[in-house]
Amino acid sequence: SGKSLCYNLPILNDILYSKNISALYLFPTKALARDQLEKIDQLNHMLENNCLISIKASAYDGDTSRHTRKQLRENSDIIISNPDMLHYGILPFHPQWKYFMSRLRYVVIDESHIYRGVFGSHMSNIIRRLKRVAKFYGTSIQFILTSATIGNPKEFFTKLIGSPVEIITNDGSPKNSRNFIIYNPPLKHEFLRIRESIKNESLRLSRILYQSGIQTIIFTRSRRFAEILLKEHKERYSGSISDSSIYRSGLLPSERRQIEKGLREKKINIVFSTNALELGIDIGDLSAVIIAGYPGTIASVLQMSGRAGRGKDTSMAVLVVGSSPLEQYISRNPDFIVNNSPENALINPNNLSILVHHLECALTELPFRDNEHFGDLSPEQLNTLLNYFVGNRLAIHRDNKYYWIGKNQPTSKISLRSASQNKYLLQIFKNNQNIVIGEIDEDSAFLFVHPGAIYLQGGNQYLVESLDSVEKVAYLRKSNAGYYTIPKVETSVQLISMIDSSDEIGCIKTLGDIMINNQVVGYKKVLWEGGQTIGDLDLEMPKNEYQTKGYWISISKRIEDELNDDGLWNNSPINYGPNWNKQKLLALKRDNYTCQVCGKGHDGEIRLHVHHKVPFRSFLSYLEANKLKNLVTLCPVCHRRAENSVRIRSGLAGITHALRNLAPIFLMCDYQDIEAKVITNSDIGNQRPTIIFYERVPGGIGFSQRLYDLHQTILVNGYRLINTCGCNDGCPSCVGPGGEFGSGGKKEALAILAKMISESELN
């Protein structure tokens, strides 16, 4: 689209004519930065040959050798870097950058839509610090931002850089015929609503394109998924084929550049990628894109789809959806992707758990004056926080200024992509010495590197032998275990204060500050092959407590009474009746001890399950429910797919399952950024049955406020999702299917939602 020319040409022109100007280019990844450096070098080569003048542009990141850094700082007109290096390696050492900073006029922030959520909140504070340092050296910065399309560009970018912005939306990119297809895999089992997997269908489509000689990217949602797809693709086409590759984080820079070159030169015909190739790295003109599963936002779908069709030829992009409620909603409402504007991007740079640490960094860089601002913080607000540092002997106040006196450099405590500051080292013992193979934030450590956990990194599998919470070290060893582990977490919610509350149809909606208390209380061992649980162990890890924001819906007593009268309110577990064991054995025998979906048989390791086709609660009599014609034998994998690991105990849980999956559509957030749960006798809901959504970021980013504002919209879309699903009583695509602990909950969920939605929206 030529976005880079829009800033490169005027900046290069200004540098050539003024000779006293420098520019800082910031990219979210090193690969993008190096790609941009190559483009500037090409322009520079032309200037040297034709005009006998040149501009010095240099990359300054973690790969830059230490002995050349001084020369680059003193001689470069343009520094190309990333937020991490700006935070860790430039701002804390700004006296060494005096010459560059005193000339700094332009800061380019490329792919700026990336800076949302926690990462964006950190980035906004880094920019605040950069502006302070630039002002100290007598310069005023002009910011230039490039972005994919988002729903609220003016509001978002103003908050990101803390200055007014002008939005330029003219599109000068090449136009051609583009086809966008939403592909819903066919049902593998009609009654159980089990669909063909995203993996199998994405591979099948990619093979058709590959055999037709059409250059294709397959975008996946994880590194592991990309590796699996490449492995199966190569197995299909006889081992190591040179025209197939993978692109993901963790590759060496030389490997990344080789793949990019191979795509540009058409030597690589198919590449399996994470969202690393979603960004604007130059890979030439591709003909097709397959998106293996909804990536989480409309913006990402548009960005990934835009990787095809940058030339003049016809192109196509295929979104392969899965069975989740979110993806089935998209398959039944394609206009949501095609005609909707992308989501609003949200950040909260004043999130206290993020802001405080950047204030520490800013104070080490330069003293604060009494009347100074920091971003949109007033001097009074800023002084309150600075006095907190004084009280904790991290700063002193003297001559109307605050000075840092802490012993440690605070930059090392900050993880830009997480609100958690504490880090655990991952350590193995090899060649008679301890070797650190990585690190993990504390919140994730309790979940994924607790004692007994299986941890995956770089294609290797490790068993966690112990976790030292004092030294912050996890001790691991290589393992060939044929299982993985799933943590069991107990969560409690406490109300701190209400921010807002409103009587709605059939319920009360509330926004408030809450305390979340998570504790890992055990873990399960699950076989890689077969998927059955082979161990269920107890564990007591330290509690992880944090304050955040939440939005919750408390059901009115009237609705509960009406549903009770109609027999549609049920929260009790099932008693399958006295003949259950007998009927279960008869079903296994009738089905020849074989899964009726995939054909796997009982072999001593696989324990077969018996599943009710029509949920047990749909019958008045256990004799009718347990008739052989209503029972089917399934292996653990197919049973889990039918149940989708969701044990629905009530319509409330069904609603929660559906809304939890729909919420990211409206928030432009990752699925893991929010959590939801049902509390049937809730303190925060005045002892009423309550559905609560809460943010997994301490202090909150703004997701809860957004959900609170969209209350009726989300309920209506949840109702439509469930009501239009083709299943009988719940499936993975709506409320979750019926399980051993309760009915499918579809009828109950619709009944509850119908009483919380205006009649005009039900038609």
N, C-alpha and C positions, 0 to 999 in steps of 0.2 A: 504493500500500500504506500510505500515511500515515507513512512513516518520518520525514519531516521534522517532523511534528507531535510525534513522540515526544521530540525534543530541543528543538524551538522552544518548546513550551508551558511546560515546567518552567524553562527558562533565562529566558524572558521574565518569567515569574512571579517568579523569584528577583531579577531585575534591578529589577523594579517595587517589590518590597518592601524590598530591601536598599539600593538606590541607591549602593552602593559595590562593584559587581561589573561586570566586563567579560567578554566572550566572544570567542573567535577561531574562526571557521568556515573550514575548509580544504577546497577542492574541487580535483580534479585538472585541471579546465579552467576557463577564464574564462566560458565559456558556462553551465556549471553554476552557477558563483558568481552570475552576474547573474540567472539563473532563480530562485535562492533569495532573492536580494535583493528581487525582485518579490513573492515570497510573504510575506516579513517586512513589506514596505511595506503589503501588503493588511491584515495583522493590525494593524499600527500605525495605519492609517487608521481601522479599527474602534475601536481604543482611544481615539483622539483624538475621534471623534464621540460615543462613548457614555460614556467615562470621563474625558474631558478630561485625559488623560495620554498621554505618548508615549515611545518608545524610539528612540534614534538608532542606526540601522544604516547602514553605509557599505561600499562596495566599495573595496578598496585593492589595485590591481594595475597592470600596465604601462600600462593605458589611463587611469589616474587622473592628472589634470593636476597638475603640480608645485606650482602656486600654491594648490591646495586641500588638499595633503597634511598640512600642519601643523594646519589646522583639524580634519581628520578624526581625526588622532592624538589630539588633545586633547579632542574633544567626543563621540566615538563610544562607545556602549555595546557594540556588536557590530561587529567588523571581519570582512569577508568577503574571503578572499584565496585564494592557492594556494601550493603548496610552493616554487615558484620565487621568488615575491615574498618569502616568509618567509626564504628562504636569502639572496637578493641584496639585498633592500630593507628588511628589518625587523631581523633579528638583528644584522647588522653596525652598525646605527645605534640600538641599544636605548636609549642615553641619551635620545634624542629621544622614546622611547616610555615614559618613566619612569612617567607618570601611568596610562597604559593597563596596563602590565605590573604595576604595584603593585596593581591591582584584578583581575587576570586569574584567574578561577576555572575557566572551562570552555574546553576546546578540542574542537571537533567535527571529526572527520575523516570526511567523506562519501565514499562509494564506495571504502572502504578496501581492498577486495580488489584494486584496481588496483595497489597498492604491493607488487608482488612482483618478484623478480629484482633486476636492477641498480637500477631506479628505487626499489624498496622498500628496498633496502640504503642508498641515499642518504637516503631519507625517515626511516628509523630513526635515522640520525645527526643529521639536522636536529632531530628530536624530542628527542634527547639534549641538543643545544645549547639548545633552547627551555627545557627543564626547568632547566638550569643558570642561564639568565638569569632565569627566573621565581623561582627560589630566591634569587637575589641580591637581588631586590626584595621578598622576604618572602612570596611566594605559593606555594601548592601547587595544582597543576592537577588537575582531574577531566577525564579524557578520555572522550568519547562517540564511538563509531565505528559507522557504518552500512555494510552490506556486502551484496553478493549472496552466495549460498550457496557456500562452499568446503569442502573436505574436512577441514581441520584448524584451525578458527577459534580455539580457545583457545590452541594452541601458536603459531600465526602472529601473532595480535594481541598476545600477551604479548611476543613477540620484537620486534614492530614498535614498541611504545611503551615497552618496558622496564619494565612494571608488570603486576601480576596483573589479569586481566579476568574479568568475569561475562558469560556468553553468554545473550542473550535471543533465542529462536527462534520465539516465537508469531507466527503468520501471520494478520494481520487484513485482508489484501487481498481484494477482491471475487472471488467464485468463480463461474465460468460454464463452459459447455461449450467445451473447447479441444481442437483436433485438431492433432496433431504428425505430420508426414509426412516420411519420408526418401525422397527421389526419386533413383534411379539412372538417369541418362540412357541411352536405348537404344543398343545397339551399331550403329554405322554400318557397320562391316565385321566380320562374325562371325569370320572366320579370324584377322585381324590384331588383334582385340580393340580396335579403335578405336571409342570412344564419341562420341556427340554432345557438343559442348563445353558446359561450365558456362554460358558466355556465351549461347549460342543458346537453351538450354533455360530459363535464368532469364528471358530476354526473352520467350520464348513463354508461359511461365506468367504473367508480369507482364501481358502483353497480354490474356490471358483475364480476369484480375481487373480490369484497367483498363476493359475494354469492358463489364464487368458492374457498373461503378460502385462497386467495393469499394476502399476506401482502403487503400493498401499501402506498406510500406517494403521496399526491396530492399537488404540489407546486402552489401557487397563487401569484399574483402580489401585493396584499395588505392585511392588517389585516382584513379589512371589508369583502373582498371577501372570505377569509378563514372562517370567522365566518358565513357568509351566507351559504356556502357549508356544513359546519358541521350541521347547524340548519336544513337544508332541508334533509340531510342524516339521522339525528336522527328522524325527523318527519316521514320519510319513514319506519324506523325500530323501531317504537313504543317507542319514547321518549328517556329516558336516558339509552343508552347502554354503557357498561363499556369498550368495545374493540374499541371504536372510540374516537379520541381526536383531539385537535388543538395545534399547536406549533407556537408561535410567540413572538415578543418582548412584554414586559409588564407583562409576567407571573412571579410569584414568583420563586426564585431559586429552592425551594423545589418542586414546580409544574413541572418545566422543568426537573429536575432530575428524578421525578417519571415517566414522559412520556418517557424519554430516557431509563430508566430501563424496562418499559413496552414493548418498541419496541425490546430491546435486548432479553427479555425473552419470546417474541412472545405472550404476553398478550394483546397487542394492535395490531389490524389487519389493521386499517386504520387511517392515521393521515393527517389532512389538515394543511399545513404549508406555511408560508412566506419563503423568502430565508434564514431565520434563520437556517434551517436544511441543507442548501446548503453547509455550511462549515463542517469541518471535525470532528464533534462530533460523538463519538462512539455510534451507534444505532444498531449494528449487521448487519446481512446479510438480505437484503430485496429482494423481487422477482420482484417488479414492481414499476414504477414511472410514474405518469401522470403530465405533465407540462401544467397547464391551462393558455395558452397564452404565446407568446414569451417573455422571461424575459428581453430582451434588448441586450444581447450579446451572441455570440457563446460560449464564455468561461463559462457563467452561464448555458447554455444548457448542455454543457459537464459535468460540475460540478454536476448539478442536476441529469442528467442521470446516472452518476457514482455512485449515491447512491444505485442503484440496481445492483445486480450481483457481490457482493464482495466475495461471496463464490464460490462453485463449480457448482451450479445449473444454468440452463438456466434462463435468465432474460429478461425483456422488459422495454423500456421507450417510452412513447407516448407524443409527442408534439401536443397539440390541438391548432390550429391557429384560429385567428379571422378574421374579415373582413377588417382590416386596410391594406393599401397598403404594408406596411412592411411585414405583416404576409402572405398576399397572394403571395408576391414575394417569400417568403421562400417555400410556398407550391408548387409553380411552378418551383422552382430551389432548389430541395433538396440537390444537391451537394454543395450548399453554406454552409450548416451546416456540411454535412458528410465529404467533402473533403477539405474544406478551413481550413487554420490555424486560430486560434483565433485572435481576434483583437489586435492591438497595444494598450498598456496602456499609457496614457498621464498624466504627471504632470508638474507643473510649480512652483517649490519652490520659485522662484524669483518674483512671482506675487506680486506687490507692496502692495496690500491691505492685503495680508497674511504675507509677509516678515516683514513689519514694526512692526507688533505687536509681532512677535517672537523675533525680535531684542530687543524690549523693555524688554521682559521676560529674554532674555539672559543677558542683561545689569544688571538686578536686581540680577541675579545669580552670575555673576562675572564681574569685570571691563574689558573693551576692551583695548588692547594695540594699539598704533598708527599703527604698521605694521602687525596687525593681519588679517587673512582671516576669512570669515564665509561662509562655503560651497564653492561655486565657485566664490564668490564675492572677487574681488581684494581689497587690503587695501585702494586704492583710492575710489573705489565704496562704501566700508563700511564706510569710514570716512565721505563721503558726507551725508550719512543717519544719522550717529551719530551726526554730526554737526547740522542736522535738529533738533534733540532732544535738543541739547544745546541751539539753538535759541528759542525753545519753553519752556525752563526752566524745562526740564525733566532730563537733564544730565549736568554735568560740565566736562571740560577738564583740567586736572592738572597732571603735572609730566609725560607727554606722555601717559596718560591713560584717558579713559572716565568712569565716575561714574554716576550711576543712583541717582537722587535726587527727583524723582516724589513721590507724596504722596500716590498714590494708587498702589495696586498690579495688574499689567497688565494681569496676567493669566486669571483672571475672565472675561475679556472682550472678550476672544476668544472662538468661537464655532468651534470645530474641523471639523464639517461636513458642515460648511457654511462659505462663505467669509464675510457675514454680521456680524458685531460685536454687534450692538444694540439689546437688548432683551426687549420684553414686557412680563410682568407677566400676567397670566390669573387668575382672582380672582372672587370668588363667595361669597355671604353673606349667612352664615349658622350658626345656633345656636348662633345668636347674635354676630357673629364675622366674619371678612373677612378671607377667606381661599384661599390660592394659590393652584391651581390645576395643574399648568404647566407653561410653558413659550414658546414663539414663537419669531423667529427673525423678525426684523423690516420689511423686504421685504415681508414676508409672512403675517405679521400682517395687513397691508393695504388691502391685498387680502381676508383674511379669518376671521378676527375679526374686520371688520369695523362695525359701528353701524347698527343694523338690521340684521347682518349675523347670520346664524345658524352654530354653531361650534360643531363638534363631537369629543368626547374623551372618551375612556374607555367604549364604548357602550352607553354612555349618550349623550343627545342632549341639547345644551345650546343656548340661545338667547343672542346676544351681545347687551347690553344696551348702552354702551358708550366706547370710546377709548380715553384715556388721553395721548396725545403725549408728554406732558411735564414730567409727572411722569412715563411714559412708563408702563401703566397698562390698561388692557382691563377688563371691568366689565361685568360679565355674570350672567345669572340666568337659572335654569333648565327650559326646555321647552318641551312640547309635540306637537309642531307644526307639521302638516302633510306635511311640505314642506322643501326643502333645498334651499340654495341660491347660485347663480352664479354671481361673480363680472363682471362688464363691464369695460374693460380697454382700454384707448386710449394710443397709443404709437407713439412717434415721434423720428426720427433718424437724427442726425447731424454729418457731417464729421469733424473730428479733423485733421487727417493727413493720407496720403496714404503711405503704406509700400511697396506695389508692385502692378504692373498692367501689363496686357498683352492682346494684340489683339488676340482673338480666333475666331473660325469659327462663323460668324454671331453675335458676341457679344464681349464685353470687360469684362474680369474678373478682379476683384480688391480685394486686401487685405488691410485693414486699421484700424486705431483707430477711433472709433465712440463714440458719446455720445447718450445714450438711455434715454429717458424721458417717464416714465410710470406714468399714473394717473388713479386711480379707479374713474370713473365718474357716477357709478350707480350699481345696481344689480337687478337680476331677482329672483322671487320666483317661484319655480317649485315643483309641487306636487310629493311626493314619489310614490303614486299610480296614474298611468295614464300619468305622465310626462308632463302635460300641464303647461304652464306659467300662473300664477294667479296674478302676479304683476310685474311691470317694473318701478323701482323707480330711481330717480336721486340722486346723492351723489357727494360731492366734497372732496376727500381725498387729503392729501399732496402729492406733486409730488415726485416720486422716481427717482432720476437722478444718473446715474453711467456711467463711461467710461469703454469700453470693446473693443474687437476686432470683426471685421465682415468680411465676404466674400460676395461679391455681383456680380451679372451678369446683365449687362446693354445691352438690345437688340438693335441691330443696326437699323438705319433708313431704310436701304435696306430691311431688313426682314419685318419690319412693312409695308412698301409700297407694297411688294410682297403679303403679306397676305391680305392687304386691297383689292388689285386687285382681289384676289381669294375669297373675302367675308369671310375670316377666322379671322378677327380681330374685336372683338366686346367687348366693355366695358360698354355699356349702359343698364339701367334697362329695364324690360319688361312692355309694355302696352298690357294687355291680350285681348283688344278689347271690343267693346260696348256690346257684347252678353255674356260676361263672367259670370256675376251674374246669368243670366237666366240659362245658361248651368250648372252652379255649382249646382243650386237647383234641376235641372232635374236629375243630376247624383246622388245626395243624395237620392232623391225619388226612383229612379230606384234601388239603392242598399239597399233600406229599412232602411236608416239611420244606416247602420251597416258597420264596418270596414271589408273590403274584405280579410284581411290577418288573423286577430285573432278572428274576430266575435264579438268584442265589439260594443255595440249599444249606441245611444245617450240617456243619462239618466239625463240630466240636468246639469251634472258636466263635462262630456267629450264633448268637441267641436270637431266635426268631420271635417276633411280636405278633399279637393278634389285635386287629384294629376294628372298631365299629365304623362301618360305612356311613350309616346315619347315626349321628351322635346319640349316646345313651339317653340323655335328658329329653330327647324328642319323643320318647315313648312313655305311656302311662304305666306300663308293666315291664318289669325286668325280663319276663319270659319272652315278650315280643322283641325287646332290644337285643337279647342274647341268642336269637334264632340264628342258625348257621348261615342263612342267606344274607344276614346283615354283618357277618364277620369275614375278614380277609387276613391272610398271613402276609406279613411284610418283614423284610430284613431291617436292621436298625437304621441304615442310611435312608431307605425309602420311607420308613415310618417317620424319621426325623424330618424328611422333606414334606411329608403329608402334614405333620404337626407343626413344622417350622420352629421346633423347640419352644413353642409358646403354649402354656397350659392355661387356657382361658377359664376362669372361675366365675365370670360374670360379664354382663354387658359393659360394665365400666371398664374392665380390663380390655375388652374388645375395642372400645372407643380409644383408650389410651394407646393401644397397639397401632391403630390407624392414624391417629393424630400425631403420634411420635414420629411416624414415618413421613407424614405430610409436612411437618413443620419446617424442615430444612429448605423446602421449595420456596417458602415465603421469607426465609431469613438470610439466604445466601451464605449459609454456614455449613460446616462439615457435620455429618450425622453425629459425630462424637462430641460436638460442642455443647449439646444440650442433653438432658436426661429427663425421663418421665416415670412416674410411678402412681399407683392407686393406693390410697390409704382409706380403708372403709370406716374407720372411726377416728377422724383426724382432729388433733388439737388445733392445728392452724385453720381448720375449716369448721370450728365450733361444733365438733363431734359429728359433723355430717360427712357422708362419703365424698371423697375429694380426689380429683385428678390434679397432680402437681407437675409442672414443668420447671426445671431449674437449670441454671447455667453451670457448666463445669469449670468456669474460670473464676477464681476468687475475686469478689467485688462486682463481677458482671461486666459485660461489654455493651449490652443494650438489647439482647435477644428477648428477654422477658418483657420489657416494655413494648417491643414490637408485637409479640404474641398477644399481650393484653389489648393493644390497640386493634388487632385483627381478630378479636374473639369470635364475632359472628361469622366472619369470612371463613375461618378455619373450621368451625363447626359445620357450616353449610357444605364445604368441600369434603369434609369427613363423611357426612351423610351421603353425599352423591357417590363418593368412592365405594362405600359399603353397599349402597342400594343398587348400583349398576353392576356389581360383581356377579358373575354367572354361577357362583356356587350355591349350594342349598343352605348350609348352616355354618359358614365360616371356612376360610382357606388362607394360605399365606398371603394372598393378594388383598385381603381386607382386614378382618378382625383377628385372623389366626384361627386355625381349625380346632374342632373339638378334640379334647384329650382326655386322659384318664381322670383328670381332676374336674372336669366340667363340660358343659355343652359348648357348642361352637360360639355361641354368644351373638351371632349375627342378628337374630330377631330381637334380642334384648337390647343390643347396641342401637339399632335403628329406632326402637321404641323410646329409649332415653333421649337420643339426639332429636327426635321429632318433637319432643316436649321442650326443647331448648332453642328451637329455631322458629322464626316467624313463619306463618302459614304461607305467605307469598313465596318464600324460598323453597318450600316443599314441592311446589308444582313445576 
